[in-house]
Amino acid sequence: MSAVKRMDNVGIVVESLDDAISFFTELGLTLEGRATIDGEWAGRVTGLGDQRVEIAMMVTPDGHSRLELSRFLAPSVIADHRSAPVNSLGYLRVMFAVEKLDETLERLEAQGATLVGEIVDYQGIYRLCYIRGPEGILVGLAEELSGK
């Protein structure tokens, strides 16, 4: 029997919540809520002690997946992995299923996104690519090809 019921969200730490919210809104997510979390209880969960963090919860159109964007006010950020290459160890990217990949890319490029490699056709089933969004956040996009 599995202990996992579902995956609630993926977290990404950013410098600018506004830029990240704008980018993921353009991708098709909706801002579900925004709040500042602080106090000793939060630091006990993260191991950071007394912390203050502003969060924004974004939800996918189907309502099943969430992205938690966090901006740490205290303690200050101590590491930066935003420009890590795709083959780096650790959590790295989030992948979204999209419709009309080319149009999606145009809209996201207007938000400052850049293509990492190429758009690739995977066995006629998917068109896939990686992009770097605000602050170098690595995002995968996959368009399911019709008829497969």
GROMACS elastic network, one bead per residue, 0.5 to 0.9 nm:
[ bonds ]
;  ai    aj funct       b0    kb
    2     5     6  0.76206   500
    4     7     6  0.76977   500
    7    10     6  0.82008   500
    7    64     6  0.88909   500
    7    65     6  0.76398   500
    7    66     6  0.88000   500
    8    64     6  0.80595   500
    8    65     6  0.65604   500
    8    66     6  0.64177   500
    8    67     6  0.86230   500
    9    57     6  0.87266   500
    9    59     6  0.89387   500
    9    65     6  0.62293   500
    9    67     6  0.52608   500
    9    68     6  0.63519   500
   10    65     6  0.84721   500
   10    66     6  0.66067   500
   10    67     6  0.50136   500
   10    68     6  0.59804   500
   10    69     6  0.85160   500
   10    94     6  0.78566   500
   11    66     6  0.87177   500
   11    67     6  0.58623   500
   11    69     6  0.58353   500
   11    70     6  0.71772   500
   12    67     6  0.74587   500
   12    68     6  0.62710   500
   12    69     6  0.50296   500
   12    70     6  0.61682   500
   12    71     6  0.87887   500
   12   137     6  0.83200   500
   13    17     6  0.89359   500
   13    68     6  0.84009   500
   13    69     6  0.58661   500
   13    71     6  0.58022   500
   13    72     6  0.75111   500
   14    17     6  0.64137   500
   14    20     6  0.73906   500
   14    69     6  0.67635   500
   14    70     6  0.59842   500
   14    71     6  0.53437   500
   14    72     6  0.80019   500
   14   134     6  0.85940   500
   14   135     6  0.71747   500
   14   137     6  0.86482   500
   15    19     6  0.87571   500
   15    20     6  0.87644   500
   15    70     6  0.82750   500
   15    71     6  0.57553   500
   15    72     6  0.78612   500
   15   135     6  0.76472   500
   16    19     6  0.54516   500
   16    20     6  0.64053   500
   16    21     6  0.86393   500
   16    70     6  0.89466   500
   16    71     6  0.69736   500
   16   134     6  0.85447   500
   16   135     6  0.83305   500
   17    20     6  0.51354   500
   17    21     6  0.59155   500
   17    22     6  0.84470   500
   17    54     6  0.81739   500
   17    55     6  0.78007   500
   17    56     6  0.72619   500
   17    69     6  0.68807   500
   17    70     6  0.71758   500
   17    71     6  0.64906   500
   18    21     6  0.51491   500
   18    22     6  0.61052   500
   18    23     6  0.86295   500
   19    22     6  0.51418   500
   19    23     6  0.62084   500
   19    24     6  0.87452   500
   19   111     6  0.86824   500
   19   134     6  0.65750   500
   19   135     6  0.87724   500
   20    23     6  0.51006   500
   20    24     6  0.61732   500
   20    25     6  0.83749   500
   20    69     6  0.75511   500
   20   133     6  0.81388   500
   20   134     6  0.60958   500
   20   135     6  0.83330   500
   21    24     6  0.53275   500
   21    25     6  0.58831   500
   21    26     6  0.84905   500
   21    29     6  0.87317   500
   21    30     6  0.85971   500
   21    31     6  0.72056   500
   21    56     6  0.76458   500
   21    58     6  0.77166   500
   21    69     6  0.80387   500
   22    25     6  0.51170   500
   22    26     6  0.62014   500
   22    27     6  0.87240   500
   22   111     6  0.79916   500
   23    26     6  0.51785   500
   23    27     6  0.64060   500
   23    28     6  0.89356   500
   23   108     6  0.68998   500
   23   111     6  0.62515   500
   23   112     6  0.85969   500
   23   113     6  0.85515   500
   23   133     6  0.72376   500
   23   134     6  0.70847   500
   24    28     6  0.64158   500
   24    29     6  0.56053   500
   24    30     6  0.77984   500
   24    31     6  0.87476   500
   24    58     6  0.76789   500
   24   108     6  0.88758   500
   24   133     6  0.89796   500
   25    28     6  0.50879   500
   25    30     6  0.57648   500
   25    31     6  0.72710   500
   25    58     6  0.81495   500
   26    29     6  0.73262   500
   26   104     6  0.84061   500
   26   107     6  0.69849   500
   26   108     6  0.67357   500
   26   111     6  0.80922   500
   27    98     6  0.84539   500
   27   104     6  0.69193   500
   27   105     6  0.89293   500
   27   107     6  0.79506   500
   27   108     6  0.69432   500
   28    59     6  0.88674   500
   28    60     6  0.69612   500
   28    61     6  0.68742   500
   28    98     6  0.88630   500
   29    32     6  0.89737   500
   29    58     6  0.58917   500
   29    59     6  0.53162   500
   29    61     6  0.61455   500
   29    66     6  0.85895   500
   29    67     6  0.87890   500
   30    57     6  0.84278   500
   30    58     6  0.53447   500
   30    59     6  0.52788   500
   30    60     6  0.65888   500
   30    61     6  0.72737   500
   31    34     6  0.77010   500
   31    56     6  0.70362   500
   31    57     6  0.60154   500
   31    59     6  0.65101   500
   32    56     6  0.75034   500
   32    57     6  0.53730   500
   32    58     6  0.53936   500
   32    59     6  0.62223   500
   32    66     6  0.89428   500
   33    55     6  0.82569   500
   33    56     6  0.57339   500
   33    57     6  0.53431   500
   33    58     6  0.73668   500
   34    54     6  0.74317   500
   34    55     6  0.56363   500
   34    57     6  0.63486   500
   35    53     6  0.84872   500
   35    54     6  0.57697   500
   35    55     6  0.54996   500
   35    56     6  0.65965   500
   35    57     6  0.88723   500
   36    52     6  0.70136   500
   36    53     6  0.56449   500
   36    55     6  0.61019   500
   36    56     6  0.88290   500
   37    42     6  0.72392   500
   37    51     6  0.79979   500
   37    52     6  0.57892   500
   37    53     6  0.53064   500
   37    54     6  0.61322   500
   37    55     6  0.73567   500
   38    41     6  0.78695   500
   38    42     6  0.62010   500
   38    43     6  0.78457   500
   38    50     6  0.73272   500
   38    51     6  0.54749   500
   38    53     6  0.62722   500
   38    54     6  0.85271   500
   38    74     6  0.89478   500
   39    42     6  0.57718   500
   39    43     6  0.67782   500
   39    49     6  0.84611   500
   39    50     6  0.56976   500
   39    51     6  0.60587   500
   39    52     6  0.68420   500
   40    43     6  0.51478   500
   40    44     6  0.63243   500
   40    49     6  0.62796   500
   40    51     6  0.69921   500
   41    44     6  0.51847   500
   41    45     6  0.67970   500
   41    49     6  0.84256   500
   41    50     6  0.80785   500
   42    45     6  0.53466   500
   42    46     6  0.65807   500
   42    47     6  0.84366   500
   42    48     6  0.83410   500
   42    49     6  0.78182   500
   42    50     6  0.75124   500
   42    51     6  0.68372   500
   42    52     6  0.83721   500
   43    46     6  0.51393   500
   43    47     6  0.54256   500
   43    50     6  0.52214   500
   43    51     6  0.55069   500
   43    52     6  0.85441   500
   44    47     6  0.51836   500
   44    48     6  0.69446   500
   44    49     6  0.60752   500
   44    50     6  0.81281   500
   45    48     6  0.80231   500
   45    49     6  0.87312   500
   46    49     6  0.76618   500
   46    51     6  0.89243   500
   48    51     6  0.64510   500
   48    75     6  0.73659   500
   49    75     6  0.84380   500
   50    74     6  0.76978   500
   50    75     6  0.76512   500
   51    72     6  0.78572   500
   51    73     6  0.75976   500
   51    74     6  0.51098   500
   51    75     6  0.58216   500
   52    71     6  0.88264   500
   52    72     6  0.63039   500
   52    73     6  0.53780   500
   52    75     6  0.72025   500
   53    70     6  0.64809   500
   53    71     6  0.55976   500
   53    73     6  0.53924   500
   53    74     6  0.67763   500
   53    75     6  0.87035   500
   54    69     6  0.83016   500
   54    70     6  0.57133   500
   54    71     6  0.51305   500
   54    72     6  0.63943   500
   54    73     6  0.72348   500
   55    68     6  0.66583   500
   55    69     6  0.54794   500
   55    71     6  0.63144   500
   55    72     6  0.85615   500
   56    67     6  0.82158   500
   56    68     6  0.58423   500
   56    69     6  0.51024   500
   56    70     6  0.65470   500
   56    71     6  0.87783   500
   57    66     6  0.66518   500
   57    67     6  0.58405   500
   57    69     6  0.62967   500
   57    70     6  0.87820   500
   58    65     6  0.84811   500
   58    66     6  0.54727   500
   58    67     6  0.50520   500
   58    68     6  0.63231   500
   58    69     6  0.76784   500
   59    62     6  0.80923   500
   59    63     6  0.59629   500
   59    64     6  0.74184   500
   59    65     6  0.58405   500
   59    67     6  0.64212   500
   59    68     6  0.88407   500
   60    63     6  0.53585   500
   60    64     6  0.66314   500
   60    65     6  0.55075   500
   60    66     6  0.62662   500
   60    67     6  0.82839   500
   61    64     6  0.79674   500
   61    65     6  0.84917   500
   62    65     6  0.75659   500
   63    66     6  0.77984   500
   72    75     6  0.67146   500
   72    76     6  0.64180   500
   72    77     6  0.67924   500
   73    76     6  0.62819   500
   73    77     6  0.84309   500
   74    77     6  0.79760   500
   75    78     6  0.86184   500
   77    80     6  0.77783   500
   80    83     6  0.79205   500
   80    84     6  0.86763   500
   81    84     6  0.53032   500
   81    92     6  0.86241   500
   81   136     6  0.88130   500
   82    85     6  0.88133   500
   82    92     6  0.88671   500
   82   135     6  0.64567   500
   82   136     6  0.50394   500
   82   137     6  0.58547   500
   82   138     6  0.77628   500
   83   132     6  0.87755   500
   83   135     6  0.83421   500
   83   136     6  0.57636   500
   83   137     6  0.78067   500
   83   138     6  0.84678   500
   84    87     6  0.80516   500
   84    88     6  0.61942   500
   84    92     6  0.81514   500
   84   136     6  0.86993   500
   84   138     6  0.89073   500
   85    88     6  0.56676   500
   85    92     6  0.88505   500
   86    89     6  0.87245   500
   86    92     6  0.72922   500
   86    93     6  0.83496   500
   86   138     6  0.81678   500
   87    92     6  0.87529   500
   88    91     6  0.85123   500
   88    92     6  0.74131   500
   89    92     6  0.76910   500
   91    94     6  0.88861   500
   92   137     6  0.84733   500
   92   138     6  0.68409   500
   92   139     6  0.87514   500
   93   130     6  0.89032   500
   93   137     6  0.73879   500
   93   138     6  0.50099   500
   93   139     6  0.54097   500
   93   140     6  0.68689   500
   94   138     6  0.70806   500
   94   139     6  0.52513   500
   94   140     6  0.60368   500
   94   141     6  0.87260   500
   95   130     6  0.85173   500
   95   138     6  0.89074   500
   95   139     6  0.58130   500
   95   141     6  0.56944   500
   95   142     6  0.73194   500
   96   139     6  0.76049   500
   96   140     6  0.60738   500
   96   141     6  0.50642   500
   96   142     6  0.62350   500
   96   143     6  0.87261   500
   97   140     6  0.84888   500
   97   141     6  0.59634   500
   97   143     6  0.58730   500
   97   144     6  0.74707   500
   98   101     6  0.62780   500
   98   104     6  0.76673   500
   98   141     6  0.63975   500
   98   142     6  0.58312   500
   98   143     6  0.51457   500
   98   144     6  0.77265   500
   99   102     6  0.88412   500
   99   103     6  0.85282   500
   99   104     6  0.76299   500
   99   142     6  0.82144   500
   99   143     6  0.56443   500
   99   144     6  0.75562   500
  100   103     6  0.55315   500
  100   104     6  0.61966   500
  100   105     6  0.86965   500
  100   143     6  0.68074   500
  101   104     6  0.50080   500
  101   105     6  0.60607   500
  101   106     6  0.86575   500
  101   127     6  0.76773   500
  101   128     6  0.83756   500
  101   129     6  0.89818   500
  101   141     6  0.73984   500
  101   142     6  0.73273   500
  101   143     6  0.58435   500
  102   105     6  0.51275   500
  102   106     6  0.63270   500
  102   107     6  0.88275   500
  103   106     6  0.51026   500
  103   107     6  0.63630   500
  103   108     6  0.86864   500
  104   107     6  0.52419   500
  104   108     6  0.61894   500
  104   109     6  0.85243   500
  105   108     6  0.50575   500
  105   109     6  0.58604   500
  105   110     6  0.84970   500
  105   113     6  0.79678   500
  105   114     6  0.86903   500
  105   115     6  0.84007   500
  105   131     6  0.86027   500
  105   141     6  0.89182   500
  106   109     6  0.51426   500
  106   110     6  0.63660   500
  106   111     6  0.88949   500
  106   113     6  0.89725   500
  107   110     6  0.52538   500
  107   111     6  0.67961   500
  107   113     6  0.88460   500
  108   112     6  0.65696   500
  108   113     6  0.54164   500
  108   114     6  0.82389   500
  108   133     6  0.77618   500
  109   114     6  0.61197   500
  109   115     6  0.83700   500
  109   133     6  0.84337   500
  110   113     6  0.71094   500
  111   133     6  0.78708   500
  111   134     6  0.79119   500
  112   132     6  0.84852   500
  112   133     6  0.65875   500
  112   134     6  0.67732   500
  113   131     6  0.63036   500
  113   132     6  0.53873   500
  113   134     6  0.67330   500
  113   136     6  0.83103   500
  114   130     6  0.86789   500
  114   131     6  0.53888   500
  114   132     6  0.52957   500
  114   133     6  0.68026   500
  114   136     6  0.88592   500
  115   118     6  0.69189   500
  115   119     6  0.83196   500
  115   129     6  0.74067   500
  115   130     6  0.62087   500
  115   132     6  0.65063   500
  116   129     6  0.75629   500
  116   130     6  0.54516   500
  116   131     6  0.50987   500
  116   132     6  0.65509   500
  116   138     6  0.85902   500
  117   120     6  0.89372   500
  117   129     6  0.70875   500
  117   130     6  0.67777   500
  117   131     6  0.79662   500
  118   128     6  0.83267   500
  118   129     6  0.61800   500
  118   130     6  0.78333   500
  119   127     6  0.65101   500
  119   128     6  0.55605   500
  119   130     6  0.79395   500
  120   126     6  0.81307   500
  120   127     6  0.54640   500
  120   128     6  0.52775   500
  120   129     6  0.64255   500
  121   124     6  0.59709   500
  121   125     6  0.73787   500
  121   126     6  0.58639   500
  121   128     6  0.64891   500
  122   125     6  0.57994   500
  122   126     6  0.51949   500
  122   127     6  0.60679   500
  122   128     6  0.72047   500
  123   126     6  0.71278   500
  123   127     6  0.89039   500
  124   127     6  0.77168   500
  124   144     6  0.88255   500
  124   145     6  0.67512   500
  124   148     6  0.77984   500
  125   143     6  0.85434   500
  125   144     6  0.60189   500
  125   145     6  0.53351   500
  125   146     6  0.79438   500
  125   147     6  0.85109   500
  125   148     6  0.58505   500
  126   142     6  0.62175   500
  126   143     6  0.54415   500
  126   145     6  0.53814   500
  126   148     6  0.88173   500
  127   141     6  0.81851   500
  127   142     6  0.56747   500
  127   143     6  0.51577   500
  127   144     6  0.66222   500
  127   145     6  0.70421   500
  128   140     6  0.72793   500
  128   141     6  0.57083   500
  128   143     6  0.65249   500
  128   144     6  0.88067   500
  129   139     6  0.84865   500
  129   140     6  0.58070   500
  129   141     6  0.54891   500
  129   142     6  0.67747   500
  130   138     6  0.67756   500
  130   139     6  0.56255   500
  130   141     6  0.62516   500
  130   142     6  0.89439   500
  131   136     6  0.85731   500
  131   137     6  0.80526   500
  131   138     6  0.58666   500
  131   139     6  0.53490   500
  131   140     6  0.63441   500
  131   141     6  0.77767   500
  132   135     6  0.78362   500
  132   137     6  0.52148   500
  132   139     6  0.61703   500
  132   140     6  0.88026   500
  133   136     6  0.53129   500
  133   138     6  0.64254   500
  133   139     6  0.69668   500
  134   137     6  0.59177   500
  134   138     6  0.89380   500
  144   147     6  0.89893   500
  144   148     6  0.77366   500
  145   148     6  0.63333   500
